[in-house]
Amino acid sequence: MIELRHLRALSVLRETGSMVRAAERLHLTQSALSHLFRELEERHEQALFVRKSRPLRFTSAGLRLLQLADEVLPRVAVAQRDLSRLASGQAGRLNIAIECHSCYQWLMPTLDAYRDDWPEVELDLSSGFHFAPLPALVRGDLDLVVTSNPDESLKGVHYEPLFRFEMCLAVSRRHPLAGRRWVSPEDLADEVQITYPVERERLDIFQHFLDPADVEPAHVRTAELTVMMVQLVVSGRGVCALPNWALHDHLQKGQKGLIAQLQLGEKGLWSQLYAAVREEMLEQAFLRDFFETARATCFANLNGIRGV
């Protein structure tokens, strides 16, 4: 018997190209995921994919099941959404704020897809760059905040994990650090750090990299837009830390020979993005579906992110 969990697992394996990444996405151990695939293969006496192939290659049987997954899973998602809508019996509101400028890159496609599925939900988007959005969430002025800095001191707030990402350093190809694989905090002591115009405690480069090492950059310069930050880096006016998915897009858009991407620390600086909501809203079907739509959109479009 072919079950939905089999189809979902195969679909995620195709998206990630890796058993490790697929297990992360599905919140399973790698051995549990391997057992699931073995179970299906033994039941049908056929391999589904070629083990240890790079890139991952699916067999004819695996491709046939992926074709079935592409047909069935979207229809199941629509049916589940319709049932949730019928159960809730009411329209809702999502007043959203983001604390990350580069999040616009995936949030706008998420909102477009979500509007198609939940036209009765009123959506509003606010910039959280010039006010404190999490206290506004507690007050009821906002309904959802996209953040990478949970404030556990706020009562009644639930932080829904969306995905993990790596903060990377962008430098000009002409910069002395450009040939390095990674940098230490001390390497940035004489640099101009280009950041978004928000408090430094909301910036990972300070909170989790420079400040713990008691390192202060030579100067901090701000820019409103990611593209402005990258152009300042290209022209040699400073360095900037950005999420790996944001830098990947610029590297793909003709700037690969102009900027270099370096790890922050030998093991890299990883962070996690959350959707913060009031706990009282968690039972709302339209909110739970927003979480799923956001995750699906991000994993389909962002390079280098990982499951929680």
N, C-alpha and C positions, 0 to 999 in steps of 0.2 A: 504494500500500500504506500502510495506517495502522499506525504503529509505536508501541510503548509510550512512547518518548521524546516523540512528538507529544502523546499524551494527557496525560502528566505535565506537559509545558510548558503546555498549555492550562489544565489544572486549577490550576496555580500562578498563571497569569495571572489567572484568575478570583478566586483568593484574595487576591492582592495588588492587583489593579486597576491595575497599572502595569507597563510593559515594563522600567523600570529596576529596580523591586523584584523582579520575576519573574526577571530575569537574575541578580540577587544571590543569590536563593534557589537557583537552579539551577547556580550557579558557572559561568556563561557570560558572555561579553561581550554587550552589548546588540545588537551587529551580528550575532553568531552566533545569538542567539535570533530576531532578525528574519529571518535567512536560513532558519532552520528553519521558521518559519511561512510564509514565501513559498514554500518548497519544497512544503509541503503544499497551499497554496492553488493553486499552478500545476498540481500533479498532479490536483486535483479541479476546477479551473477555477471556484473559488468563493472569495470572501472569507470569512474566519472571524470577523472583528470589524471594527468601524468605527474606523479610525485617528483619533487625536487627539480622540476623544469623551470627555467628562467628565460623569458616570462612564463607564467603559468599557462599550460595548454590543457584544454578540455577535450575529452574523447567525444566520439559521436553520440554516445549515450548522455554524457554531460551536457552537450550542446542542445540535445533534444529537451532535456529537463529545464535548461535555461530558457528555451523558447516557451515552454509551458509556464515557467515562472513569470515571464514578461506578459503573458496573456492573463494569468490568474491573479497575481498579487495586486495589480492596480484595481481590478474589479472587487477584490475582497476589501481593499482599503476604502473604496467608494461606499460599499455596503455598510462597513463598520461606521463610517462617518455619517451616513444617512440614519442609522440606528441611534447613534449618539445625538444627532440633531432632533430626532423624534422624541427621545427620552428627555432631553433638556426642555423642549417645548417653548423656548424663548430665545430672543436675540441677546447679544451681549456687547460688551465694549472692551477694547484693548487700547489703552493709551500707553504707548511704548516710548521709552527713552533709552539711549545707548551711551555708554561711557567710552566707547572706542571709535575713533574716526574711521578707521579702516573697515569697521563692521558694516558700513553702508554697502560695501561690495557684495556681501551675501544677504544682507537683510532686505534690500529692495526686491531681489528675485523671490525671496521667501514670502514677502507680503503680496506680491503679484499672484503667486500660486495659492496662497491662503485665501485671498479675496475670491478666487474662482470657486473654492470649495465652501466658503462660509460667507456668502454675500450679505447675510443679515447681520453680521458682526461689524460694528462700527470700529474702524481703525484710525488711530491718530499717532503721529510720530513726532517726538520732541527731541531736541538735542540736549544731552545731559552734560555738555562741556562747561557750561557757565553757571551751574547750580548743582546742589547735592541731590542726585536723583533717588538714592535709597531712602533717606528720610521722607522724601516726597511720596515714595511708594507706601511707606507705613501710614502716612496721613491720608492716603486714598486719592491723592492728586494724580498718581500714575497707577497703572495696572501691571506693568512688566518693565523690568530694567535689565538690559544686557550688560553684564559686568564681568570682569576678571578678578575683582577684589571684594569678595564677600565680607560683610560686616556682621560678625556673629553676635555683636552686642545688641543688635536690633531684634526685638521680640516679634514673633508672628510672621517672620519672613522665611520662605522656602527657596532654596537655591537649586534649581534644576540644572544638572550638568549637560552641556551641549556637546563640547568636544575639547580635546587638548591640542595645543599648538606650540610651536617653538618661536621665541623671540630671537631675531637674528640682527646682526649689525651690518649696515650698508655703508661701504666706503667707496671713494673714487678708485678706479683702476690705477690711477697715478699715485695713490696714497701709499706711504711706506708700509702700511699694514696689509695691503691688498694681497700679498703673497702668502699670508698666514691662513691656517685653517681655523684657528680660534684665537680669541684675545682674552686677556685677564683684565680685571678692573683697573689695575695700575697702568695698563697700556692706554687708557682713555683719560688719564689725568691731565694731559696737555691738549686735549681735543675740544673743539666746539661741538657740543651735543645739541642736535636739532630735535625738538620734541613738539608734540601738540600743545596748545595753550591750556593745559590743565595743571592742577596741583601736582607736585612731584610725588606725593604719596600715592597717587593714582597711576603712576608710571612704573612699569615693571623694571625698566632699566635702572631706576633709582632704588625702588623698594627692595628688589631681590638681587641686585648686582653691585651697584656702586656704593650705596649707603652701608650695607653690611661690611664692606671692605674699607669703610671710612675714606672713600675716594671722591673727590670733587672735580668735575671737569673744569677746564680753563674758563669756559663760558657756556651759557645755555641760550640758544636761539629758538624761537617758536615759529611755527608755520601752521596755518589752518588746515591745509589739504595735504594728503599723502603725496600727490604728484609734485607739489611745491617742495616738500622735504627731499624727495628723490632728486629733483633738479638742483637743489642746493648742494647735495652730495656730489652729483656729477661735476659741478663747477668747482669742487674742491673747497667749499665753504664750511664744511663740517662733516660729521658722521651722524647717523641716526639708527635707532633700533625700531624694527617693524616686525609684525607677525610674518612667519615664513610664507603664508599664502599671498600676502600683499606684495612682498618682494618678488615672488615667483612671477606674478603678472607683469611687473616691470621688466624683469629679466627676459620674458618672452616677447615683449613689445619693442624689440630692437635696441635695448639698453644693456644687453649681456656684455658687450665689450666696453661699457662705460662704468659699470658699478660691479663691485665684488661683494659677495654675501659670506659673512664669517659667523662662526658660532660664538656665543657669549659664554666663555668658560670652556674647559676641555670637554665637558659632558653636555654642553648646551644648556640653555635656559628655557625650560618648559613651563607653560602656564595653562590654565583651564578657563574656559568661558562658560558662564552660567546665565540662565534666565531667572532673575529674581522675581518672585510673585508673593502676594500675601497668602498665607496658609489657607485662609478661608475660601480662596478661589480655586483650590486644587481639584475640587469635585466637578468643576465646570468642564463639560466635554469639549467646548470650543477652545479652551486653554490647553488641554492635554493634546489636542490635535495640532495646535500651534507648535508645541515642542517637537512633535514628530515631523511636521513639515519643515521646520528649521533644520533639524538634524539631517533629514533626507536631502534638502537643498544644499547644505554645506558639504556633505560627503560626496555629492555628485559634481560639485563645482570647484571646491577649494583643494589646492595641492598641498600635501604634506601634513594634514591634520590627522589626529588619531582619536579613537574612541576613548571613553572615560573608563 
